[in-house]
């Protein structure tokens, strides 16, 4: 665990963007999701839907991951479950949805910090290690992007074979 934390610290402070870094953070919000049973994933995968619907599905995916996370979420000094953090982020999103068009904007404008105190939202693992929620959500979004690209490439390859 210590080498991972040391490597993570180096990654975060040096700005390294290697594939290995991305893989090590993909599942920090919990186990790799079962995407086949995720409505948000299927909404993001659907290529015939309008871009706004795909972005909404990507945001729903992030909210789903937060809600299913086994870790504690730190907001203004309080520790909350994933379900409670999901409810709070969903409420903030509902109130500010006119300011958010993409999943990246959702992360930056809604899920990064408290508007009340300005303090960043954090995720606390079982060993009490804390990470920025923004960092973890960006990695979750990158994970989703890679999976979607792989699924769409597979669909394209299948279509070309027929």
Secondary structure, 3 states (H helix, E strand, C coil): CHHHHHHHHHHHHHCCCCHHHHHHHCCCCCCCCCHHHCHHHHHHHCCCCCHHHHHHHHHHHHHHHHHHCCCEEEECCEEECHHHHHHHHHHHHHHHHHHCCCHHHHHHHCCCECCCCCCECEEECCCCCEEEHHHHHHHHHHHHHHHHHHHHHHHHHHHHHC
